[in-house]
Amino acid sequence: MSPRLSGRVAIVTGASSGIGRAIALTYAREGASVMCADIELNAREDEGGRSTHEMIVENNGKAFFMKTDVTDEAQVKSLIAETVKAFGRLDIMVNNAGVCSEILGIASQVGGVRVHETSLETFDKTMNVNTRAVFIGCKYALEQFLAQEPLPSNSRGDATRGWIVNVASLAGIVGFQGAPAYTTSKHAVVGLTKEIGLSYAKDRVHCNALCPAFIKTSMLDPIMDDKENPIAVGTAQAVTAAHPWGALGKTEDVARAAVFLVSEDSQWITAQPLVIDGGYMAQ
């Protein structure tokens, strides 16, 4: 069988680490050419000091890195233009870059912070990166999708113009106590995903969101790796126990779902938040 994403071109923001890195590497293994975008290159010491795009190229894949601040409209427009220049088109846009400034508060304070304790600086920064930047990425990816020829018809007879995958969170579906700015931003991403999925269905553009529960990434290190702070230790135990599967998710769990959402297996799926949570939300 040929790779599931053979011949596709993808942009992954926040590709230097965590979920974005896993998605970029998995897409490349499935045959996609990948533009890895991030604000920093972040070569990882535990993988021989290699960056995401270097690992892809070393494994005979096609990839470039482009330094990008996803909150800067001009830089995102340039990212898409350079991707098309390098690979000829754009098929997949993964808006993954994000922040959770409230993690440190959750690690140091039982229950995290509440709305009246959240600074406007934290709220504005979170919304700027997690919501406004996703809107910008969607806006210019959609412009490119509509300007280019669609891919050949699939087995349903649809000529797909493109796929958008927005990385939201379980906190975009249910309330996440202790992180009001993060929860608000991710709910907005899910809402935007639904609106785009509906508005561009006639253009045969797919738009879905990934909604993972707690995934073991560097973002959670202040909670999961602080063995000296009793509050952090208790929070880490509670976070793990909240998942019926008995463990946090892995970045690869999210990456596999990201492949599914841009593959032939999801031809009739759009405007959906896909939960990846080890049973968390079923409780």
C-alpha positions in Angstrom: 0.0 0.0 0.0 1.2 3.5 -0.8 1.6 6.0 2.0 -1.8 7.6 3.0 -0.6 11.2 2.3 1.5 10.6 -0.7 1.8 13.7 -2.8 0.2 16.0 -0.3 1.7 19.3 1.0 1.3 20.3 4.6 2.1 23.2 6.9 2.4 22.4 10.6 2.7 25.3 13.0 4.4 24.8 16.3 6.3 22.0 14.6 9.5 22.2 16.7 8.2 20.3 19.7 5.3 18.4 21.3 2.2 17.6 19.3 3.3 19.7 16.3 6.5 17.8 16.0 4.7 14.5 16.2 2.2 15.5 13.6 5.0 16.8 11.2 7.0 13.6 11.6 3.9 11.3 11.1 2.7 13.2 8.1 6.2 12.9 6.5 6.2 9.1 7.2 2.9 9.0 5.4 4.3 10.6 2.3 3.5 14.3 2.8 5.9 17.2 2.1 6.0 19.3 5.3 6.7 22.9 5.9 7.7 23.0 9.6 6.8 26.4 11.1 7.7 27.7 14.6 9.0 30.7 16.4 12.1 28.8 17.2 14.0 25.8 15.6 14.3 23.9 18.9 16.7 21.1 17.9 16.2 18.3 20.5 19.2 17.0 22.5 17.5 13.7 23.2 17.3 13.1 19.4 20.9 13.9 18.5 20.3 17.7 18.3 18.2 17.3 15.3 15.2 19.6 14.4 12.0 18.3 13.1 12.6 19.1 9.5 16.2 17.6 9.7 14.7 14.3 11.0 12.3 14.2 8.1 15.0 14.9 5.5 17.3 12.3 7.1 14.6 9.7 6.5 14.3 10.7 2.8 11.3 12.9 3.3 10.7 16.5 2.0 10.6 19.3 4.6 11.8 22.8 5.3 11.7 25.0 8.4 10.4 28.5 8.3 10.6 30.7 11.4 7.1 32.1 11.9 5.3 34.1 14.5 1.8 32.9 14.0 0.3 36.0 15.6 1.9 38.1 12.8 -0.4 38.2 9.8 2.4 39.1 7.3 4.5 36.2 8.5 1.7 33.7 8.1 0.9 35.0 4.6 4.6 34.6 3.8 4.6 31.1 5.2 1.9 30.0 2.9 3.4 31.8 -0.1 6.8 30.2 0.6 5.3 26.7 1.0 3.6 27.0 -2.4 6.8 28.3 -3.9 8.7 25.3 -2.5 6.2 22.5 -3.1 3.8 23.9 -5.8 0.6 23.9 -3.7 -0.9 23.6 -0.2 -3.2 20.7 0.7 -3.2 20.6 4.5 -3.0 23.4 7.1 -2.4 22.3 10.7 -2.9 25.2 13.2 -1.2 23.7 16.2 0.9 26.5 17.8 -0.5 27.4 21.2 0.2 28.5 24.8 -1.2 27.9 28.3 0.2 30.5 30.5 -2.0 29.3 33.4 -0.1 26.0 33.8 2.3 27.5 36.3 -0.6 28.8 38.3 -2.2 25.3 38.4 1.1 23.8 39.5 1.5 26.2 42.4 -2.0 26.8 43.6 -4.8 24.3 44.3 -7.5 24.7 41.6 -5.4 27.0 39.5 -6.8 30.5 38.9 -10.3 31.8 38.5 -11.6 34.6 36.3 -11.2 37.4 38.8 -7.6 36.3 39.4 -6.7 36.2 35.7 -4.8 39.2 34.4 -5.8 40.9 31.1 -2.3 40.4 30.0 -2.6 36.6 30.4 -6.0 36.6 28.7 -5.0 38.7 25.8 -1.8 36.7 25.2 -3.7 33.4 25.3 -6.4 34.6 22.9 -3.8 36.1 20.6 -1.8 32.9 20.2 -4.5 30.3 20.6 -7.4 31.9 18.8 -6.5 34.9 16.6 -3.5 33.1 15.2 -5.6 30.1 14.3 -8.0 32.5 12.5 -5.1 34.0 10.5 -3.9 30.5 9.6 -7.3 29.4 8.4 -7.9 32.7 6.5 -4.9 32.5 4.3 -4.9 28.7 3.9 -8.5 29.0 2.6 -7.5 31.7 0.2 -4.8 29.4 -1.2 -7.2 26.4 -1.3 -9.7 28.4 -3.3 -7.1 29.8 -5.7 -5.6 26.4 -6.7 -7.0 23.4 -8.6 -8.6 20.7 -6.4 -7.0 17.3 -6.0 -8.3 14.5 -8.3 -11.7 13.1 -7.2 -11.6 10.6 -4.4 -13.6 7.4 -4.1 -16.7 9.5 -3.2 -16.4 11.5 -6.4 -15.4 14.6 -4.5 -12.5 16.9 -5.7 -11.2 18.0 -2.4 -9.6 21.5 -2.3 -7.9 21.2 1.1 -7.9 20.2 4.8 -7.6 22.3 7.9 -6.8 20.7 11.2 -7.0 23.0 14.2 -5.5 21.7 17.4 -8.0 22.7 20.1 -8.3 20.8 23.4 -10.8 18.9 25.5 -11.0 22.3 27.2 -12.6 23.5 24.0 -15.6 21.2 24.7 -15.9 21.0 28.5 -14.9 23.5 31.2 -11.4 23.2 32.4 -11.3 24.6 35.9 -8.3 26.7 36.8 -7.5 28.0 33.3 -10.2 30.4 32.2 -8.2 32.1 29.4 -7.1 28.7 27.9 -10.6 27.3 28.1 -12.1 30.4 26.4 -9.5 30.3 23.6 -10.0 26.6 22.9 -13.8 26.9 22.9 -13.3 29.7 20.3 -11.2 27.4 18.1 -13.9 24.7 18.1 -16.5 27.3 17.2 -14.3 28.6 14.3 -13.8 25.1 13.1 -17.5 24.4 12.9 -18.1 27.7 11.1 -15.4 27.0 8.5 -16.6 23.4 8.1 -20.1 24.6 7.3 -19.2 27.6 5.2 -16.6 25.9 3.0 -18.3 22.5 2.6 -19.6 23.6 -0.8 -16.0 24.3 -1.8 -15.0 20.8 -0.6 -12.7 22.0 2.1 -12.5 19.9 5.2 -12.1 21.7 8.6 -11.9 19.7 11.8 -10.4 20.1 15.3 -8.3 17.8 17.4 -9.4 17.9 21.1 -6.9 16.0 23.2 -7.1 15.7 26.9 -3.8 15.9 28.9 -0.9 14.9 26.7 2.7 14.5 28.0 4.5 17.4 26.5 6.8 20.1 27.8 3.8 22.3 28.5 2.8 20.0 31.3 6.3 19.7 32.8 5.7 22.3 35.5 2.9 20.0 36.8 4.2 16.5 36.0 7.9 16.9 36.8 8.0 18.9 40.0 8.6 16.3 42.7 9.4 18.9 45.4 6.1 20.8 45.3 3.3 18.9 47.1 0.7 20.9 45.2 2.3 20.0 41.9 2.6 16.3 42.9 -1.0 16.1 44.0 -2.1 17.9 40.8 -0.1 15.4 38.7 -1.6 12.5 40.4 -5.1 13.9 40.0 -4.6 14.7 36.4 -3.4 11.1 35.6 -6.2 9.6 37.6 -8.8 11.6 35.7 -8.1 9.5 32.6 -9.8 6.1 32.8 -7.0 4.7 30.6 -4.8 5.3 33.6 -2.1 7.4 31.8 -1.7 10.6 30.0 -1.8 10.6 26.2 1.2 10.6 24.0 1.9 13.0 21.2 1.8 10.1 18.8 -1.9 9.5 19.8 -2.8 12.9 18.6 -0.6 12.6 15.4 -2.4 9.4 14.3 -5.7 11.2 14.7 -4.3 14.1 12.6 -3.5 11.7 9.8 -7.0 10.2 9.9 -8.6 13.6 9.5 -6.7 14.4 6.3 -6.9 10.9 4.8 -9.3 9.1 2.5 -10.9 7.6 5.6 -12.5 10.9 6.6 -13.9 12.0 3.3 -17.3 12.8 4.8 -16.2 14.3 8.1 -16.0 18.1 8.5 -16.8 20.7 11.2 -16.1 18.2 13.9 -14.1 18.3 17.2 -12.4 14.9 17.5 -11.9 14.0 21.2 -8.7 12.1 22.0 -8.9 11.6 25.8 -8.5 8.1 27.1 -12.1 8.1 28.3 -11.8 11.4 30.2 -15.0 13.0 28.9 -17.2 9.9 29.2 -17.3 10.2 33.0 
